[in-house]
Amino acid sequence: MQGSGRLKRDFKKAKQFYEKSLKVDAKDAGANYELGVMHMLGLGQDRDIQKAVHYFEQAGDTHSA
């Protein structure tokens, strides 16, 4: 998501990839974290702090059943 500025960032496409990753593994800490950041900052969608917190909690909850 960071990039060097040489490529145009497509946050909507990034969001789709992270969501697809979570369909395969809902506990994917990286995808949950990145979606949390995107929701927190409003990248590719409106800001939603509640969703951001949800994704951050999922990213930190790697031991739940």
Helices and strands as residue ranges (DSSP letters): H 11-24, H 29-41, H 49-60
